Amino acid sequence: MNKTGYSRKSVKPVVSLTIDGQNVQAVQGSTVLESARKSGVNIPSLCYLREVNIVGACRICVVEINNLPTLQAACVFPVSEGLVVRTNTKKIQDARRAVLELLLSNHPNDCFSCSRNLNCELQAMAHELNIREIRFAGDKTNIPMDTDSAAIEREPEKCILCYRCVSICSKIVTANVYTMLNRGFKAFAAPAFNRSLADVSCTTCGQCVTVCPTAALREKGQTEVVWAALANPDVYVLAQTAPSIRVTIGEEFGMAYGTVMTGQMVAALRKLGFDKVFDTDFTADMTIVEEGYEFLEKLRHNGPWPHLSSCSPGWIKFCEHFYPEFLSNISTVKSPMSMFGALAKTFHAEALGIAPEKIFVVGIMPCTAKKYEAARPELSDSGVRDVDVVLTTREFARMIRQAGLDFVHLAEEDFDTPLGVSSGAGTIFGATGGVAEAAIRTIYEHLTGEELRQPDFIQALRGMDGVKVAKINILDKKIKLAIAHGTGNARLLLDKIKKGEEMYHFIEIMGCPGGCVGGGGQPILAKKQRWEKDRDYRMDRADALYRIDEQKELRRAHQNPAVWEIYRQYLGHPLSDKAKKLLHTNYFRRGKF
């Protein structure tokens, strides 16, 4: 399997072609657009996504091909020996401008107030092609917004018919939520029959949001709710930050992929007015302790297998819709975010002498599905909702800008204690394979009394292969693990298990490609950076998390003294009745449609 989860392709012959007078070598079967970009010639496009969406829908990438009377879409035109391509003639420029003007003529003129202003591919393309007036006028489509989902909003009037959401949801997520409705001028992408995302099998993962070139799809914005809470003197506002935020928030302010900005992130939250700034890595450690003991109980009783991780809300909702037969295999341990909320409104509330309803918990998360998770009615074991609001990385960046903070140059600050103390194991939760690695570190040491030192085994858990498998012997027990990221890869894995072709003891599944570092709430960057660079940007982010782990004094979850202090003071022991009430939950079968 390659990093997208598809089978590796066999080696193909190379052909020679000419692009704008330059001799280019390209793999037979590749497209003119791919070959041009690899040779340094930029052909603009709005619909193309490498390996995901190759449909020739937008027609922005048209080029001239020798001996053909009409312009051809470079993203779908295959290279061949002796091909002669021109990418920048007046005929091509006029065609591209006309297509773009037609798209703009039917697009809302609300750029100043749009969430994608200055980070919109349509807007950027208009600038690149020097569009200064729109020659075409007429009716505009009038389609109501869909705001019923707890996580994602749809504004069909901003849809430019690029098919990206359709392709990523069908090929990578495999939820098949989107299709193209109607024809011609009235066409737009939406769930079947234009139903709300709240009423279909949407996993709320937000991958459609990250690839949408405009704001036709976006997270449900909640920054104003947080500003109101921060301004209310009667509310005690806590922030918790997911592991991956510290290595992605810098990208919003021009920093390179994987730049670690932990101290600046904490400082920014304090300057925004949060009363306490805690680390979700703390409850990631506690998750490993609870889930580790849960897994050990299954080892003692020989199953039931497989044991499935429960940290990713997109994967959980996917399982509820498409694989309900596996719900009893999912760990009952809450995600670190929800676990933190439950402890903040019980243990921490009692320590402060504040009523739980006066505490307002804000999760800074890489994930739109976390918004859906926070809204689940069952996640309120303290008597009030565990987490009140979830902000994506993008929303957090908007608040920083709104407050006028010079984020990159803020003096670094530390998390508050005790819910800010964490190990390296909690940090690597943000990368695919991180949960499994963190769990095995603890399980191995619990059973053997020795620290896990098996580089080959650990390396097998890392990287961007769609499905990874590993085996480890712990005393007399042979444990087989599998890791899948992206629910399409999870589907491949679960189908094999259903057919009896594979058996695993521990399976980690993350809903988003790459895990949380590729979450649907992470920075949306220019497509040329995001989709065309040779090295996967998600790997840069994951590598940064592993570097943080290596630099930590504590690298195993069960070494975290603050975790055991909470057990001593409040919970008793792992899997105690109180721990099960506050830190565990259940999931439910949902329809496919």
N, C-alpha and C positions, 0 to 999 in steps of 0.2 A: 504494500500500500504506500502511496505517496502522501505528502502532507495534507492534501485535501481529502484523503480517504478513497481515492480512486486507484485502480490498478496501474502499475507503471507501464509506460508504453514502450514498445520495442524500438530499437534504433532504426531511424529512417534515413534514406539517402539525402544528400545535400544538393541543392540546385543553385544556379547563378542567375541573378536578375539585375536589372538596372533601375534604381530609384533616384529620380532627379539627377541623372547623369552619373550617379555613384554606383559602382559595382558592389553588389551585396550577395553574400552567401546566406542561404536560408534552408531550413529543414523542409523537405517536401511534405506537403500536407498542412503546413502552417499558413497563416494568412498574410496578406500584404501589410495590414496594419501592424501585426506582431513583428514582421521583418523590418519594417520601416523604423519602428520605435527602438528596436535593438541596435539598429545602425545609426541612431541619433537623429532621425527625421521624425518630428512630432506631427502625427496626423490627429487632429482633434476629433473627439467623439463624445456623445452624451449617454449612449446606452450600453456600450461595451464594458464587460467585466471579464477579465481573463479567467478562463476555465469555468465560468458561471453563466454569463449572459452574452451569447454571440448570435445575434438575431438580425442585425442590420436594420433596426427599427427607426433610428433617429435620422439617418442619411446625412449626418454632419460629416462623416468620414469619407465622403465620395472622392474618388480619384479618377484620373484618365488612364486607361490601359490601351496600349498600342493595338491598332486594328479593330477596336470595339467602338461603335458609334455613340454609345451612351456612357455616362458616368457610372462607376461601379462603387458599391460600398466596400471599403477596404477591409472592414472587420470580418467579412464573410467570403471575400474573394481569395481563392487559394493561389499560392505562388507556383510557378512552373519555370522550367528551363527557358532562358532567353526572354522572359517577360520584361517589358519596358513600362515603367510607371512614372507618371507625373503627379505631384501632390499639391502644386501651388500655382496654377495658371489662373488667368482672369475668369475663365469659364467656371473653374472649381470654386473660386472665391465668391462669384456671384451666386452660384447654386447654394453654397453653405449659408451665405447671408440671407437668401430668400427663405430657406428652410427655418432658420432661426427666427427671422421676423414673423413668420407664420405662427411659430410656437409662442412668441412673445405677445402676439396680437390677441391670443386667447388666455393670457396669464394674468392673474391679479396684480395690480400695480401697488403692492403694499410692502415693498422692499424694506422701507425704514423700520417697520414694526414686525417684520418677519423673523422668526427664530433662526433662520439660516442666512440672514443678511451678512454680507462679506464672506460667507462660507458656502455659497450656493453655486453649483456647477453651471446652472443656466445663466446666472448673473455674470459669472466669470467668463463664460463663453461669449456673451454679448460684448464684454470688454475686449476680449482677445480679437474678435472679428470687427471691432470698431463700429458697432451698431449705435448710431446717434439719433435715428428716427425709425419709426415703424410705418411702412408704407401701406399696410393693410389694416382695415378697420371693419367692424361688423359685430355680430352678436357674440357674446361670451357664454360659455357653459355655466349653468346655474345648478349646482349639485350640493345638497346640504352636507355639512360636516358630520363626522361620526366621532362623538366624544364620550361614548358610553363605557369604553374599556377603561380599566383602572390604570393602564400602563401606556397605551399608544393612541394617538389621535390621528384621524384621517381627514385631509382636506382635498377632496377629489378635484377641485377646480385648479389645483396646482400640479396635477398629474400631467406629465409630458409624454406618456405612452412609451416609456423606455423599456418596459418589461422586466426591469431589474428585480422588483419585489416578487414578481411571479416566479422568476428563475431561482432566486435564492431560497424562497420558501418551498419550492418543489424539489430542487436539486440538493440543497445543503441541509435545510431544516426538515424537509420531507413532510411538512404539515399540510401542504397544498391548500393554503388559505386563499390565495389570490388567483384571480383570473381576469381576462379582459372582458368588460361588459360593453354592449352596444357596438356600433360601427361608426366609422367616419368621424365627423365632428363631435358626436356625442359619446365617443368611446372614453373609457377610463378604467383603471385597475381597481378592483375591489373584491371582497368575498362574493361568492355566488349570490345572485338575487339582491346584491348590494346590502346584505345583512351587516349588522354591526360586528366589529371584532369581538365584542363581548358575548356574542351569540354563536360563535363558530369555534372550531378547534384550534384557535390561535394560542401558541405557547407563550406569547408576550415577550419572546426573547429579544425582539428589537433588531434582528439582523436586517430586516427590511428597511428600518430607519437608517441604519448605517450606510446602506447602498443607495438610498433614494437621492437623486441629484438635486432635488428641491425640498421644500417643506411639506410636500403632499403627505408624508408620513413623519411623525415626530413624537417624542416622548410627551406624556401628559405633564405639562409644566406646573410645578408647585413651589416655585421660589417665593411667590407673594405670601403663601401660607406660612412659610418659614420666617420671612421678614416680619409678619404680624406677630408671630410667637416671640421672636426676639425683642420686639417692642413692648411686649406685655410684661409689666413688672410682677405680675402674680404667677407667672409661669417660669419654671426652672428648665432651661433648654439644654439638652445634652446632644453632642455630636458623636457619632461613631463612624470610623473610616475603614472601608474594606481594604484588604491587603494590596490589591493592584492599583488603587488610586494614587499611591505615592510614587508610582513609576509611570503614570500616564498624565497626571494633571499638568505637568510641565509642558507637554506638547501643545496645550491650549495657549501657551505663552511663548511659543517659538523655540522651546528646548527640543533636543534630539530625542528620538525614541528611546525609552528606557532610562531617562535621566531620573535619578532618585531625588525626590523633593519632599521627604518626610517632614523635616523640621519646618520648612516654609509652609507646608500644608497645615500643620498644627497651629503655627503662628497666625495664618490667615483666618482660621476658624475662630480663634480667640478674638481677633480684631473685628470680626463680623458680629461678635457679641455673645457667643455661646458661653454658658456658665461653666461647662466642663467639656473637655475634648478627650475622648477615649478611643481605644483601638479595637476594632473588631477582631484583630489577631488574637486578643485575649480569649475571646469566646471560641475562636477557631481552636485554640489549645484545649479549651474545655470540651469542645465537640469531639476532639480526638480521644480524650479521656473517657467520655460517655460512650462514644461509638466503639472505642477499643474494648471496653468491658462488655458491651453488647455483642461484639464479634467473638470475644473469648467465650461467652456463654454458648454461642452457636458451635464453637469448636468442641466444647465439652459434650454437647448433645448431638454433634454431627449434623448440623444444619438447622433450619432449611437453607439450602444453597440455591442460587448465589445470594450473597449479602450485597445489597446495592446502596451506594452512597446517597445522601439526601440534601446536599448543600446547594444544589443548583435549582432554583425555582422554575426555570424554563424546562429543564429535564423532568421535573416532578409533574408539571402540567402536561407535558408530552406523554408521560407514562399514564397519567389519569385518563387521557383521551384515547390513546392508541394501544397501550399494553396494560390494561387494568389487571390482567392475570398475574402481573409481577408486583402489584402494590404491597402484598404481604411480605415481599422480600426486601422492600426498602427500609433502611434504618429509620426508626421512629424518632431519632434525635433531630431536633430543630436545626435549621441553618444557624451559623454563627450570628448572623444579624438578628434573627428573632430570639435566639437564646440571650443575646446581650440585652434586648429590650425587656425580656421577662425579668432578668436580674436587676436591671436598672430601676424597674418599677416595684421591686420587692426588696431584695437585699440592700441595694443602694438607697432606696427611698427610706427604709427603716433606719439605716445608718445616719441619714441626714435629718430624719424626723419630718419628712415631707410626705404629704398624701400622694399616692400613685397618680391620681388624676391631675395633679399639679406639675408632674414631670412630663416634658415633651421631648420625645426621642426622635432625632433626625439621623437617618442612615445616609452616608455619602457612598454611593454604590456604583459599580461599573455596569449596571444591569437594569434594563427597563422592567424585566420580570420581577425584580425586587419590589417594585411598586405594587404589582399584583399580589405578591406574597404578603406585604404589609397589610393589605386590605382583606386578607382571608379572615373570616369571622372566628375560626377555631384558634387563631393565634392571639389569645387574650386570656391566658391562664392566671394572670395577676388580677383579673377583674376589669382591666382596661386593655386597650389594644397594645400589644408588645411594642410596635414601632409606629409612630404617628405619621411620619412623612419620609419618603425616600427621594433623594435628589441624585440625579446621574452626575457623572464627572462633568458633563457639559453644563448642567445647571449650576453646579458648584463654581465653575469658571465664570459663569455669567454674574453670580453674586460677587465674586472677587472684583470683577471689572466695575460692577455697579457701585461698589464701595470705594473705588479709586485706589486700590492697593497695588503697589509695585511688587507683585508676587515674587518674581525671580530674585529680588534683592532683599526680601524679608529676612530678618535675623532668625535663625533656627530656634525652635522651642520643642520641649518634650511633652509627651502625652501626660495626662493626669493619672494618678493611681487611685485605687488598685486595678481598675478595669482598663488600664493602659499598659500593663506589663505583659510581654509576650515573648514567645520563643521563635526561632527561625522556622520551625515546623508550621506555625500559624501563618507566617508570611507567604510560604510557597503554596498556600491554598489558592492563590490567584492564578496559578499556571496549571494547565492540564497535566495530570499525574501527581500534582502536589498533595492532594488529599490522601491518595494511596500511599505515597512515600511517607507522609507524616504519620499515618496510621501504622505502617509497618515498623517505623522507627520505635514506636511505643510498644507495639505488640511483641516485637522481637526481644526487646530488652526486658519486658515483663516476664516472658517465658524462659529466657536464657540467662538473665542477669548480666548480659554483656551488651555493649554498644554495637549497633549495626555498622559493620565496615565491609561492605561488599560493593565496590564501585561498579562492577559490571551489572549487577542487579539494579542498582540505583539508576544507572544510565539507561537501562531498558524502560524505565518509567518516564523518562523525560523526552522532549522533542515534540515535533508536530505531526508525526504519523497519525492518521485518522483513528486507527485502532492499534493499541500496544498490548502485548501480553508478556508476562514474566512469571517465573516460578521461584520459590524460595523454600528451603528446608529449615524448619525451626524445631529443633530436637527431633522428635519422631513424627512430626507433622509436616506434610508436604502441601504447601499453600500455593494455589494458582490464582494469579491476578489478571484482570483485564482493565484497560482504560480506553474510553471512547470520548471524543469531544466533537460537538456538533451532533444534533439529534439524528441526522442522516446516518452517521457512523454508529450511533447507538442502535438504530433500527437494524443495521446489518448484523450487529453483535447479538441482539436479542432474538432475532429470527433464527440464528444458528442454534442458540440455546433452546428455543422452542422445538426445533426439529431434532434435538438430541445430538447435534453434531459437536457441541462444545459444552464443557462444564468448568465453572470457575467458582472459587470461594468468595473472592472480594472483587467487586466491580465498581470503579469510579466512572461516573458519567457527568460530563459538563454540557449544558445545553448549547453553549456558544463555541465556535471554532477557536481553538487555542485556550479555552477556559475563560476565566474572568478577564484576562488581558485582552481578549477579543470580544468583550461584552457589548451588548446593544446600547449601552449608555456611555461608552467610551468616546474620546474625541473623534469627530468626523473631519478627516483631513483631506486635502486635495487628492483626487483620484490618481493623479500621476505619481504622487508619493505612496499612496496607500496600496494600490493594486498593481503597479508596474515595477516596483523595485525588486531586484533579484532575490534579496533576502526577505523573508517574511517579517514584517514589522512586529508581529506578535511574539516572535522569538526574541527580538531585542528586549521587549518588555519582560518576558519570562526570565531571560538571563539576568536582568537587573534584580528580580526577586530572589533568584538563587544566590546572587552576590550578597544581598542583604542577609540571607540565611547563613552564609559562610562566615560573615563578620559578627554574628550574634554570639554572645557568651552562652546563652541557652539555645540549644538546637533541637530539643525534643519536648513535646508538649507536656509530658508528665513531669518535667523538671521545673515547670513554672510554679514558684512558691505561692504566688497570689491565687492560683487556681485551688490549691489544696487548702489555703487559708479560708476560702469561701466554703469549701466542703466542711472544714472544721467548725466554722462559725454558724453556718446556715443550712447547708444541704445534707450534712451527715456523711455520706459516702456516694460514690458513683452508683447509679441505678437505684438509689434510695427512693422511697415513695415520694418524697418532696422533690427530688431531682426529676423523677418521671413526670410529675405534675407540671413542673415549670419548664423543663428542658426538652420534653418529648411531645410529639403530636401524631396525628393520623392523616391519611390522604384518602381521596374518594374517587370512585369510578365516575367518569363523565362521558357524555356521548361524543361520537366522532364528528357530528355535524351540529 
